[in-house]
Structure formats: C-alpha cells, structure tokens
Amino acid sequence: MKSADIVVIGGSAAGVPAAVTARRHYPDKSVILVRKEKQVLIPCGIPYIFGTVGKPENNLIPDAAVTGAGIELVMDGARSLDPAKKCVALESGEVVSYDRLVIATGSKPLVPPIPGIDKKNVFVVQKDVDYLRNLMSTLDGAKDVVILGCGFIGVELADECKKGRNVNVTIIEMLNHCLQIAFGEEACKCCQEVEQDLASKGINVITGTRLVEVMGGEKVTGVKLEDGRKIKADLLIVGIGVTPNTELAEKAGLKVDKGGIVVDTNMRTSDSNIFACGDCATKFSFFTGQPSGLRLASIATTEARIAGANLYNTRRKNPGVVGVFSTALGGLTVAMAGMSEKGARSCGFEVVAGEAEAPDRHPGGMPGMSKMWVKLVFNKANGELVGGAVRGGPSAGELINTISACIQNKMTADDIATFQIGTHPAVTASPIAYQLVNAAELALKNMR
Ligand SMILES: Cc1cc2nc3c(=O)[nH]c(=O)nc-3n(C[C@H](O)[C@H](O)[C@H](O)COP(=O)(O)OP(=O)(O)OC[C@H]3O[C@@H](n4cnc5c(N)ncnc54)[C@H](O)[C@@H]3O)c2cc1C
C-alpha cells in the first residue's frame, strides 16, 4: 500500500494547482497526484491542435509542473475510494491511503440524444490524446465538416479546422448568434463580428435552428436541421458542453447533485477529509448565490487554489463564479466577465451601462494598434460593477481580467472612474481615452 498525507485525483486544470497549492501551504506534507492518462492535454488549447499548434503532443501540461513541485506522480486510474478507511483503490490493484483527499476528476463531453449520433465519424471533444489524434486524421480525410455548437469551443474549432485544409466547414447553433450564451443578446456586436470573421474565412454559420438527425448508414453522410435543411457531412464534431464526472464520489457515498460533487465555500465535500474542485464540483454564482452551470479552466484553477490551501486550516473562501471568457479569431479578441445587461435584469438587478471605444495605443498610429470597445454594467442600487464586455485586439484578453478583479472587489463606477492606471504609448490606450475609465464615467452619467 502506498501512502501520502495528501492525495489528489486528476491531473488537469484543477488537479495540478490543487496539488501545487497544497505543497506551498503545507510544505511538510507529502503529496501524491493520481491521474489516469500518460499525457495530459492543456484543455483550452485543444482546438488549436487542429491548426495553429499542429498536433496533440504540442499541447501538453508538462509533468514537471507536478514533479518539479515535489509531488509524486502516479499514472493510474482511481477505481474506487473508501472514505471510512481513507484510501483509494487504483486500476492496477495498488491502494493509496490519504489523510486528506482532493477529487478533481473533471467532466465528460455531453452527447445529445439525437437520432444517429452513434454513427461513425461523429466525435465529441474528448480531452484524450489518442482520441484527438483519431479525430485529426478523420478531419484530414474529410471534405464536409459540421460542428454542432457555436460557443467558444465550436467557434475556435471551426476556425482551426479550416487552417491549411481544403474543407467545407459548417457550424450550427440553435440560438440566434454565436457566443450568445456568454455575451447576452445586447453585446452581440461581438457575436456578429465573430460571425463575420468566420464567414470571411468561408465558414458557413447557421444559427437559430437545431440539428435533429444525423443521417447516413454506418458512417455520417449529413445532418438534418429542424427547419428541414440538410447539410452534407463526412465528419460531425459535437461541442455543446460537458457533464461533471462524479462517478467515483457518488459510489463512495459522497453527496452529489446534478451540478456535481456537492462542496461548501471551502471546497469541502460531505466528508470533512475530502475536497473537490474544478468541473466535477458544484458551483454557485458570485452575484446571486444560485447554482451555476459554468465550467471553465479559470474557475477550476481558482477552486483548486482554495481547496489546496484549506486542507488543514481554513484559509480561503470561494466567493462564487464571476464567469470570465475570452476568445480570439485572427486579429479579433472578444471577452466577457460577469453578467450581461440583459442577464443582470433577468436576475432582478436594476442596471445601468456605459460604453467607450478608443485605440489601445496612443497616438492611434502606433504599431500594433487595435480599436478597443469596452462596455461596463453597474448595479444601479449600489453602483457596483456586475459585468463587462471587451472587443479589440490581444490586449482585450488581459483587460477583461482587470474587469473581473473590479467585479470581485465590488468596485463602484466612481472607484473605476478614478482608478489609478499606468499608460504608455506602445502598450496601452491614452490616459485621456482609457476605455475602462471612460465607460465607468459614461455609466455614471447615465445613472444620474
Ligand atoms: C476544447 C475545449 C476548450 C476549452 N477552452 C477553455 C478556455 O479557453 N478557457 C477556459 O477557462 N476553459 C476552457 N475550457 C474548459 C476547461 O477545459 C475545463 O473547465 C477544465 O479542463 C476543467 O478542469 P478539471 O481539471 O476540472 O477537469 P478535466 O480537465 O476534465 O480533468 C480531469 C482530470 O481527472 C482525471 N481523472 C478523471 N477520472 C479519473 C480517475 N478515475 N482516476 C484518475 N484520474 C481521473 C482525468 O484524466 C483528467 O486528468 C475548454 C474546454 C474544452 C473541451
């Protein structure tokens, strides 16, 4: 029998930072990380293996992230766990005992119950090197690719599948716009620009209708839409979301609901020695306290850093999910944090918004300049920031993280309008036209 003070199950966005944080906070404790795969993909980089980075092997979390932190890496599947005896049974027959356990078993892709979905050449987006290698070689031989789902994954996949391939790509979304779930209808300026970018690359974007049937014999030959249209396909990729991987916890008698393994704000499960984090764990909204279905690597790592720090002393509290997304297509970056204006209203908030657009360099003729548009949404009752959207060049990806920090720290429109910023012609907007500050000022004007 193997033994460690702390055992972490899962080697991805949640498991690795949970183990590393545990080592940092409790350096005298031994840590074992158990993961079932030999190589772990960087989950967010998966779309890019089909184009930009070229193959799954170029998109891996290095083992040194674990072993370099003094953590023992065990490549084996966890078959079952026994909370009473405080041990985990592995697929190989080995048993590992623990004092504290972190479950970070992630999620599995959702497979919609559509007739014909089990046909050959229908793939989901599995975080598995061999599976993706097979998908890639099918893609290399394909002529007509259909992608179901136009969220971040679908959009990025469509863009990457086209790179270096003479292939027809169609993307199907039941909502009216790509990325609509993230941005809300009123920020669909962003969604429309993404749709235009995809169309300009020859990608056929079909929105506002459902895929109702996968056609063909053994292999997919096409898909049928709710509106009666039929689209040719020799490859269908489904990217419509995930479901938490809770099997191990459920069998061990831990409390589980449809949102995942039930955890408190310390990331502790129904067993006081067992913590859970990442896609497998329940989430709640930062704004409403209601259950949240968001599953992101950025959320997984935050939760992991809370779980890892709390294993022996309660040091951190989960404030709930803010929800921060970004994606980039060519030169265009779109990003969103917190609630959209419409989303906030539907949660009962009275809100007011401000928008500002300006070059992200000054003067605007500086090399690398992109026009950057920022929208901020404030709670009218207390002036606090509850959401933001950014559209622009690569700098939009970091600005949205600043906006998330403002939301998490409950900054008001006045706080943001008088925010002390650092600016430089080569890397930021001008201090006079600084979009974040001006969007807050304009929201204040609208508030009065
Ligand atoms: C294509 C794609 C693109 C994405 N892009 C982004 C993005 O740009 N930004 C973002 O924030 N999020 C993104 N996400 C979401 C993000 O990938 C997930 O939220 C994140 O991977 C969750 O991490 P996790 O560690 O909780 O779970 P997972 O990544 O699912 O990892 C679970 C780990 O547990 C292991 N495991 C499971 N069961 C066992 C067992 N029984 N024994 C041993 N090991 C086990 C698995 O092998 C794996 O190592 C993307 C997801 C996909 C699929």
The ligand as an ORCA input file, in Angstrom:
! r2SCAN-3c Opt
* xyz 0 1
  C     -11.975     22.288    -26.365
  C     -12.058     22.997    -25.062
  C     -11.623     24.313    -24.957
  C     -11.713     24.992    -23.746
  N     -11.258     26.272    -23.683
  C     -11.280     26.926    -22.498
  C     -10.730     28.238    -22.375
  O     -10.242     28.820    -23.353
  N     -10.759     28.830    -21.146
  C     -11.283     28.208    -20.057
  O     -11.269     28.795    -18.962
  N     -11.812     26.953    -20.145
  C     -11.815     26.304    -21.328
  N     -12.327     25.031    -21.408
  C     -12.899     24.395    -20.216
  C     -11.797     23.700    -19.420
  O     -11.120     22.849    -20.271
  C     -12.331     22.922    -18.238
  O     -13.097     23.748    -17.433
  C     -11.144     22.361    -17.433
  O     -10.470     21.393    -18.199
  C     -11.592     21.735    -16.131
  O     -10.503     21.194    -15.497
  P     -10.639     19.957    -14.491
  O      -9.264     19.668    -14.014
  O     -11.693     20.249    -13.519
  O     -11.178     18.764    -15.364
  P     -10.583     17.973    -16.613
  O      -9.809     18.882    -17.495
  O     -11.742     17.240    -17.191
  O      -9.551     16.952    -15.984
  C      -9.909     15.866    -15.178
  C      -8.692     15.065    -14.816
  O      -9.063     13.998    -13.956
  C      -8.573     12.774    -14.449
  N      -9.442     11.694    -13.989
  C     -10.791     11.605    -14.140
  N     -11.237     10.474    -13.564
  C     -10.161      9.868    -13.035
  C      -9.965      8.666    -12.327
  N     -10.971      7.875    -12.009
  N      -8.702      8.335    -11.940
  C      -7.639      9.146    -12.231
  N      -7.779     10.280    -12.925
  C      -9.009     10.636    -13.313
  C      -8.587     12.992    -15.950
  O      -7.864     12.011    -16.597
  C      -8.010     14.403    -16.007
  O      -6.632     14.411    -15.804
  C     -12.256     24.331    -22.619
  C     -12.711     23.005    -22.728
  C     -12.594     22.335    -23.926
  C     -13.053     20.899    -24.020
*
